[in-house]
Amino acid sequence: MVIQVANYISDIEPYEGGKPISEVARELGIPENKIIKLASNENPIGISQLAKLAINSALKEVERYPDGNGFHLKKIISEKFSITPSQIILGNGSNDILELAARTFVTLKDEIIYSQHAFAVYKLVTKAIGAKGVEVPATKYCHDLNKFSTSITKKTKLIFIANPNNPTGTLIDKKTLKSFLDSIPKHIIVVLDEAYDEYLLDDLKSNSFEWIDTFRNLIVSRSFSKAYGLAGLRIGYGVGSPNLIELMNRVRQPFNVNHLAQEAAIASLNDKDFIEQSRKLNNEGMSQIVQAFKELNIEFIPSYGNFVSFKLQDEKTTMLYYHHLLKNGVIVRPISNYDLPEFLRVSIGLKNENKIFTKYLSNCNI
Ligand SMILES: Cc1ncc(COP(=O)(O)O)c(C=O)c1O
């Protein structure tokens, strides 16, 4: 029997993540401990010691359902950022927040705007709910908010903005972002995805939580997967006006965030030194890799995240480099599905991992 599904579901191209270490070990016969994964923008130093202790202690309680309202975590987030718990929704990764926003506010008849080269999940969730995606051409690999404005129609219901964006690492400055929010109709929901915010220098941050009271149509999403290192636990959160959050909570699965993740996130938020250490290592690693690109005459897109995308001669050369690195145990990410077929994206690793990456980058005889 053939199962019938809507065309918008069968048209979805599944999300392709970075290759897992175990898969490369299996396929290429390389021992796992000789493989370096620089393909999913994870934190190379791991997680905070405080988070480890919290996870160990929370193991005692896993036979119980987690707190579906995330009371303690929301309290800590609200105190840290001077917002109220009613302005916060927790997600199974920030991916969950992006999806919840679309499922809550958008119907089949509506349009969702996002940028060319923007994070792949925007297109995926748009397709999954059967809405129309409007992809706006990027300018110099960056979201072009002027073009976003001219792409708004009567059917526009939601706009996704990644800041910084993955995989380009580009950043929209806070003034431009704020005037865009000022200029658009207030019935359009704007989801501002700040998964990499913790890596930004303080004066580059938008401090977007302060805009929530002014822009009642704004939802900001943040992640614990990147600078906090909790990618494997799946936890993120959204911040918006209580009215929007309450609506999203109606759609949310009752226990979407597990207990270990909530406890680890609480402990992580209390560990300022860990974030400082992650940011410092990222800045140093970024300089190390950018320096190598310059020496090797390799074009790259200056990045504000914990990754950087670099350009090779053509698509064929790009894949030859990718396989050369892979064969030598270094996993990076091809990004042709982002309309960037001549680029590879590398996540910033530990000093020695970056060194090994640049060594194999330089000795690729194409
Ligand atoms: C821009 C951006 N937003 C959101 C996410 C989702 O992250 P998570 O669901 O792990 O919080 C990612 C992950 O790579 C990302 O790059």
Ligand as a Chemical Component Dictionary entry (heavy atoms), coordinates in Angstrom:
data_LIG
# 
_chem_comp.id                   LIG 
_chem_comp.type                 NON-POLYMER 
_chem_comp.pdbx_formal_charge   0 
_chem_comp.three_letter_code    LIG 
# 
loop_
_chem_comp_atom.comp_id 
_chem_comp_atom.atom_id 
_chem_comp_atom.alt_atom_id 
_chem_comp_atom.type_symbol 
_chem_comp_atom.charge 
_chem_comp_atom.model_Cartn_x 
_chem_comp_atom.model_Cartn_y 
_chem_comp_atom.model_Cartn_z 
_chem_comp_atom.pdbx_ordinal 
LIG C1 C1 C 0 21.520 29.685 13.443 1  
LIG C2 C2 C 0 21.101 28.471 14.195 2  
LIG N1 N1 N 0 19.942 28.488 14.850 3  
LIG C3 C3 C 0 19.498 27.433 15.550 4  
LIG C4 C4 C 0 20.228 26.261 15.604 5  
LIG C5 C5 C 0 19.651 25.099 16.350 6  
LIG O1 O1 O 0 20.406 24.767 17.428 7  
LIG P1 P1 P 0 19.841 23.923 18.659 8  
LIG O2 O2 O 0 18.526 23.341 18.248 9  
LIG O3 O3 O 0 20.863 22.900 18.918 10 
LIG O4 O4 O 0 19.671 24.928 19.766 11 
LIG C6 C6 C 0 21.450 26.186 14.943 12 
LIG C7 C7 C 0 22.237 24.934 14.963 13 
LIG O5 O5 O 0 23.194 24.737 14.301 14 
LIG C8 C8 C 0 21.897 27.311 14.225 15 
LIG O6 O6 O 0 23.062 27.298 13.566 16 
# 
loop_
_chem_comp_bond.comp_id 
_chem_comp_bond.atom_id_1 
_chem_comp_bond.atom_id_2 
_chem_comp_bond.value_order 
_chem_comp_bond.pdbx_ordinal 
LIG C1 C2 SING 1  
LIG C2 N1 SING 2  
LIG C2 C8 DOUB 3  
LIG N1 C3 DOUB 4  
LIG C3 C4 SING 5  
LIG C4 C5 SING 6  
LIG C4 C6 DOUB 7  
LIG C5 O1 SING 8  
LIG O1 P1 SING 9  
LIG P1 O2 DOUB 10 
LIG P1 O3 SING 11 
LIG P1 O4 SING 12 
LIG C6 C7 SING 13 
LIG C6 C8 SING 14 
LIG C7 O5 DOUB 15 
LIG C8 O6 SING 16 
# 
